[in-house]
Structures are given as C-alpha cells and as structure tokens.
Amino acid sequence: MAGKIREMIDSIISQRAQNNPMLAGVIKTKLVLKGIDPNKFNRHSDDDPVIIAKLETLLKDIR
C-alpha cells in the first residue's frame, strides 16, 4: 500500500500542530532531525518498514 508513510506524517503534523502553520514547521523540522524528511514522501511513495516503525513510535509518544 503506497502512501502510508505520507498519511502517518500528515496525521502527526495535524495532531500536534492543530492548524497552526508555525507549529507545523517546527514539527517538520523535528521529523527531519529524527531522520524522516516529510518532503521526501508523497501519496505514491513506496512504504519503507523502517520509516513506518519510526513513525509508529512517534504516534505512540503523541498519544
């Protein structure tokens, strides 16, 4: 299923930023620092199990 990474990134950003563009930028920067470049992934990107595992960990930390 292509695009799962993009969906997860969008979910993290929307949960944390709550429609605040400044916070969205900060969250994207934090993702880059953790090794996940949000600009690299789109709806057609292949799903990488390593990246999905990192994002699942981040989602657990948010909740």
VOBA-1610 file (N, C-alpha, C; in pm, whole numbers, padded with zeros to 5 digits, always signed):
BEGIN
Met+00084-00119+00000Met+00000+00000+00000Met+00088+00124+00000Ala+00100+00187-00111Ala+00181+00308-00122Ala+00111+00426-00055Gly+00191+00512+00005Gly+00137+00634+00064Gly+00108+00627+00212Lys+00132+00514+00275Lys+00105+00502+00418Lys+00194+00596+00499Ile+00318+00611+00457Ile+00411+00699+00528Ile+00360+00843+00523Arg+00314+00887+00407Arg+00263+01023+00393Arg+00141+01043+00484Glu+00053+00945+00490Glu-00064+00955+00577Glu-00024+00966+00723Met+00076+00889+00762Met+00121+00893+00900Met+00186+01028+00933Ile+00265+01080+00842Ile+00328+01211+00862Ile+00221+01318+00874Asp+00123+01316+00785Asp+00015+01414+00790Asp-00062+01403+00922Ser-00082+01282+00970Ser-00153+01261+01096Ser-00075+01321+01213Ile+00054+01297+01216Ile+00138+01351+01324Ile+00135+01503+01322Ile+00150+01561+01203Ile+00152+01707+01192Ile+00017+01766+01232Ser-00092+01707+01187Ser-00223+01764+01219Ser-00255+01750+01368Gln-00216+01639+01430Gln-00242+01620+01573Gln-00162+01718+01657Arg-00038+01737+01620Arg+00049+01823+01702Arg+00031+01971+01673Ala+00012+02009+01547Ala+00008+02150+01509Ala-00129+02212+01532Gln-00234+02136+01520Gln-00370+02185+01539Gln-00395+02314+01459Asn-00369+02308+01329Asn-00392+02417+01233Asn-00306+02540+01257Asn-00195+02526+01326Asn-00102+02636+01346Asn+00017+02615+01252Pro+00030+02699+01148Pro+00138+02678+01050Pro+00279+02687+01110Met+00296+02769+01212Met+00429+02779+01274Met+00466+02648+01343Leu+00371+02590+01415Leu+00397+02462+01481Leu+00417+02351+01379Ala+00346+02357+01268Ala+00363+02257+01162Ala+00507+02259+01111Gly+00562+02379+01094Gly+00702+02392+01050Gly+00799+02336+01152Val+00772+02360+01279Val+00858+02309+01386Val+00852+02156+01389Ile+00733+02101+01373Ile+00718+01956+01375Ile+00790+01892+01256Lys+00780+01954+01140Lys+00850+01903+01021Lys+01001+01905+01046Thr+01050+02010+01110Thr+01192+02018+01141Thr+01233+01907+01238Lys+01151+01881+01337Lys+01180+01773+01432Lys+01183+01638+01362Leu+01091+01618+01268Leu+01091+01493+01192Leu+01221+01478+01113Val+01267+01587+01053Val+01392+01583+00977Val+01507+01548+01070Leu+01509+01606+01189Leu+01615+01575+01285Leu+01612+01430+01331Lys+01495+01368+01326Lys+01482+01226+01362Lys+01508+01135+01243Gly+01542+01193+01128Gly+01577+01113+01011Gly+01464+01088+00913Ile+01354+01161+00928Ile+01240+01145+00839Ile+01211+01278+00772Asp+01238+01289+00643Asp+01213+01413+00569Asp+01071+01409+00512Pro+00979+01490+00567Pro+00840+01488+00520Pro+00826+01525+00372Asn+00917+01606+00322Asn+00909+01648+00182Asn+00950+01537+00086Lys+01012+01436+00136Lys+01060+01324+00053Lys+00948+01227+00016Phe+00841+01227+00096Phe+00735+01129+00078Phe+00608+01194+00024Asn+00542+01123-00067Asn+00413+01168-00119Asn+00317+01049-00122Arg+00202+01068-00180Arg+00099+00963-00182Arg+00140+00841-00265His+00242+00857-00350His+00283+00749-00438His+00416+00686-00396Ser+00472+00732-00284Ser+00600+00679-00236Ser+00581+00536-00184Asp+00681+00454-00211Asp+00679+00318-00158Asp+00695+00322-00007Asp+00631+00228+00060Asp+00637+00223+00205Asp+00761+00148+00252Asp+00839+00215+00337Asp+00960+00158+00394Asp+00929+00114+00537Pro+00944-00014+00567Pro+00909-00063+00702Pro+00986+00005+00814Val+01108+00046+00789Val+01189+00113+00892Val+01129+00249+00925Ile+01092+00325+00823Ile+01032+00457+00844Ile+00896+00443+00911Ile+00818+00344+00869Ile+00687+00322+00930Ile+00703+00289+01078Ala+00802+00211+01115Ala+00826+00178+01256Ala+00862+00303+01336Lys+00945+00390+01279Lys+00980+00515+01347Lys+00857+00602+01368Leu+00774+00611+01265Leu+00654+00694+01275Leu+00553+00636+01373Glu+00542+00504+01378Glu+00452+00442+01475Glu+00498+00471+01618Thr+00629+00472+01639Thr+00683+00508+01771Thr+00647+00652+01806Leu+00660+00742+01709Leu+00627+00882+01732Leu+00478+00898+01760Leu+00395+00826+01689Leu+00250+00834+01713Leu+00214+00785+01853Lys+00282+00682+01901Lys+00257+00632+02036Lys+00298+00736+02140Asp+00408+00806+02113Asp+00454+00909+02205Asp+00358+01028+02212Ile+00290+01055+02102Ile+00196+01167+02097Ile+00074+01140+02183Arg+00025+01019+02175Arg-00100+00984+02246Arg-00078+00962+02391
//
